[in-house]
């Protein structure tokens, strides 16, 4: 049990480098199971979730060589895989459900415990299930496990998603690449992480058209081959550092960033008064005055990302003016607001709206991270709060941010990890 102890008031300045995206690398690791042999992933972030996924793949029969310091993982996939993903790992990370599609495609049967992960609202599996059923799978839920079988193999189908779900798009995509015939996914998610998975699958030999659009057309192939693939940079970590520069009135250069993946978020920071410059190595964000409040509406990509909503609420909490933040994706995403209020923020929530009145000064207090991005938002608030802020349940932050404390300290923050008794 550890907490982050932050003494606020320091301006952040310097450079950081963003590694691969958490929301991509875990899915790439699952996709590796589609091809027997050694697949190598680079630009792998040194986060807890990668370790959890590595252990899950080992239990499924893979040999996993993990070098988090070097940002590299090698997955040796056997000809015969196990097909049961147990609860003790799946409950810790919702991305574990990503093994559903590859295992069904490879084994014809899969048992996956219903997933856990961040407590930010209901994220059902209905679209995963209905898509697989259209492709010939039989699916039941028994004793807390989702059990899918394809006794006659999977076949192509037309699948319409009621919502552009990232998870459902990934599951159906990975099941379809070796299915018999053509699968069309309409209203598919368009996130850069989906594009990254498609890029790796195409390199493995998959036939996918419409990558980056809302319609994916997949012609199944008999087999795929292992590859080496570099994970797309993490746009949410990039956005977090951009907000850190703005909220502390600092100046941060973010190397290996892809500004084109964050156009709306960066536009909001510009509206708040930040200076944003695209440089050869990535992105530079600076601010020398109190930010202006900015309204936020979260939407599927290319809209404003829900994973940056807590960070922008923290920014608005110290901004000049009043902002309305509307959360359209996860109904429990505002849970962390109660912790932010402990720091003196003036935030009122009603339904999927949060009204944030900017305060000139926050004050340090003990707070608790309720999920990955809430933890990041509370750290940002602590950076500008008077006195000491202790952010507890730091394991949530470790799941999404590699070397977070070290990077903060190099940029000038006063942050230490401290043990929590009991």
Secondary structure, DSSP 4 states (H G I P E B T S, - for coil): -EEEEEE--PPPEEEEE--B-HHHHHHHHHHGGGSSEEEEEES----HHHHHHHHHHHHTT-EEEEETTTTEEEEEE-SS---EE-HHHHTT-GGGGGHHHHHHHHHSEEEEEPP----SS----HHHHHHHHHTT-EEEEETTEEEEE-TT--B--EEE-SS--HHHHHHHHHHHTTSBSEEEEET----HHHHHHHHHHHHHT-EEESTTSSEEEEE--S-----EEEPPB-HHHHHHHHHHHHHTT-EEEEET--GGG-HHHHHHHHHHT-EEEEETTEEEEE--SPPBP--EEB-STTSB-GGGHHHHHHHHHTSBSEEEEE--S-TTGGGGHHHHHHTT-EEEEETTEEEEE--S-EE--EEE--SHHHHHHHHHHHHTEESEEEEE-THHHHTT-TTHHHHHHHTT-EEEEEE---
